[in-house]
Each structure stands twice: as structure tokens, then as C-alpha cells.
Amino acid sequence: MYEDTKIVENDLFMKEFKIYKQIKSFDDLKKLNQCVFLDNLDPNLFNAIELNLNSLNEEDLKTSGLRPFNEIKCYELKSNPGLLVIPNPFENGYQRFLIKKCLYEYHDPPNKTNLDLHMKRDGNLWTNALKCQNFGEFNKLRWTTIGYHYDWTNKVYNELDYTDPPVDVAELSRVIAALIGYKNYKPEAGIINYYHLNSTLSAHQDHSEKNMNAPLISISLGSSAVFLIGTTTKTEKPVSLLLRSGDVVIMSEKARLAYHAVPKILADPEIDNFFQQNNEMCQSRKWYVSDQEWNNFYNYIKINRINLNIRQVNNND
Ligand SMILES: O=C(O)CCC(=O)C(=O)O
């Protein structure tokens, strides 16, 4: 799914990738003046999309860590129909919870990680790192798969290798899918990507799922990423979006098979804003993470990025 080594003549995607890979800071990015910041969307580039609460109620949103319905906005990239962005729809406290789950729990067996390819894990990776105050091993974690585990060698989902996706992730993705009109969405597989500041993800299409009608939902957490979104050919120049903590990208319809890539991860000078929480309001929620507990997760996430993406693999019956 990740590597696309096809040599393409006039590869404008690669050209953009190389430009953004060189960027060193937020200031450099702003100076380049090409990357779209989601807090300031140009109506010439994006259409506002009407969300749909039909099959949901406000309580569903609240338990999934989402803000009230009228505070969630969704936009479609005009040049790329089906490519939707939802700028951070989460309660800030919920981002803490998702980050904690990705760092502390979701990589535990039977879920699979890149580390399993060459070592046998002994205990929980995060707990071990904290205990020894040594993140060397943890920092080798690059991906975890959930649901139908992806077979990276044969580029297929293994029907016989399945563990239920975490309940919170499944529920959250069902709610997001319903908001954009996919009431019967089945969250069947997912990848959690762990990026360092020098990590990149090369241009690729996600075409291993049998079901290409269901959207792919992708959530950014922690440090920011330049995300390139193209079309189904690398000869067209991609659009670059700055994805910050909490932002959701949805690849649906014609954009489901679009080439995409991450050429740059940047430490976000405003990262603290995404995790502030009103402790009194959050304490009653099952997803509350206290300031004290948050501290270690924060130290990781301010210089790393997590991407949590969810897919429906099979066709509806
Ligand atoms: O990190 C991202 O935003 C994109 C991840 C991705 O494209 C993938 O896992 O296939």
C-alpha cells in the first residue's frame, strides 16, 4: 500500500513531494504560500458540505468525543470531488484520549505492528519505555494494524487474520461516516501510523479494499503534516494541505483512489491549543485523561505525529 515505485514521466506529484520535503519549519511553509491551512479555507478552492444528523443524535456525537453538530464543518476540495476535510471536530479532551489509546493500547497483541516482523514483544511497549526511561524500542514502532490485518507482502487483507477494531475507533468512524451520509459504514480495518519529524510517506493509492464505495477516514493527531492529495495519475500537480491535530480527511467517491503522500512532518508551534481541556467538564466523561497522566503522552506527541485511518474492506451484503 505504501510504496509506489512506478516510474512516471512528467511526475508532478514527485516534484511537489520534493519541494515540501525540504521545508524546515512552519515559517518556511507559510513563506512558500501554497499549502492550504484548514482554518482559513479559500471558497474558490472548497465547497461547504452539508452534514447529516439523520441517523444520529447529539448524544452519539458527544460520546464519540465530537463537538456539537452545529460546530462541525465539512468541506470538499473543488478540484477533487469526494475529497472531504473536517477541520478538527473533536473536543480537545478527546484528542488526549485517542492519543493515549494509540500510544498505550492499540499496538498490544493481537494487533500487529512492524516490530513483530523481527522481534517478539515482551510486555506493553509504552509501559516498558516509561519504566526504563528509554524510548529507543518504542520509537521503532511505525505502524499498527487493527481489524482485518493487512498483509504488506502480498498487499491484501487477510480474511483469517482479524481482531475486532477498538470499540471507540469503530464507533467514532461510524459516526463520522453517518455525518457525511454513509449510514451503513462498517469499520473493518485500520492502520495507525506513527511518524517522527523526519518521517515521510511516499505517494500511493489505497486499492486493497474490495469496497471502493465506502469512504476512507483518516484522523491526524499531534505534530502537523503536509498532506499531498492528487488524482488517479501522478502527472497532475497535487494540492497540499496542512493537517493539524484533530483534523479529519475523508477520501470518498472519485477521490477514494487518489494518490496521496506525506512529504513533511512539522512540530506545531500551537500544539498546546489542541489539548487544553476544561477539567470540570471532562472529568465526567469516560475518556477523561488527567493533566498528570497526559504529561508523558504530550512529551511524545509534540515531536511525533499519529495518523489513524479506518476503512471498510468488504462490500455490504
Ligand atoms: O498519514 C496520513 O495522513 C496518511 C496515511 C496513509 O495514507 C495511509 O496509511 O495509507
The ligand as a MOL file (V3000), in Angstrom:
LIG
                    3D

  0  0  0     0  0            999 V3000
M  V30 BEGIN CTAB
M  V30 COUNTS 10 9 0 0 0
M  V30 BEGIN ATOM
M  V30 1 O -0.6270 9.8890 7.4390 0
M  V30 2 C -1.5270 10.2030 6.6700 0
M  V30 3 O -2.1650 11.2570 6.7760 0
M  V30 4 C -1.8720 9.2810 5.5070 0
M  V30 5 C -1.6940 7.8220 5.8120 0
M  V30 6 C -1.9550 6.9500 4.6290 0
M  V30 7 O -2.0620 7.4280 3.5280 0
M  V30 8 C -2.0850 5.5000 4.7560 0
M  V30 9 O -1.8970 4.9300 5.8390 0
M  V30 10 O -2.3800 4.8510 3.7210 0
M  V30 END ATOM
M  V30 BEGIN BOND
M  V30 1 2 1 2
M  V30 2 1 2 3
M  V30 3 1 2 4
M  V30 4 1 4 5
M  V30 5 1 5 6
M  V30 6 2 6 7
M  V30 7 1 6 8
M  V30 8 2 8 9
M  V30 9 1 8 10
M  V30 END BOND
M  V30 END CTAB
M  END
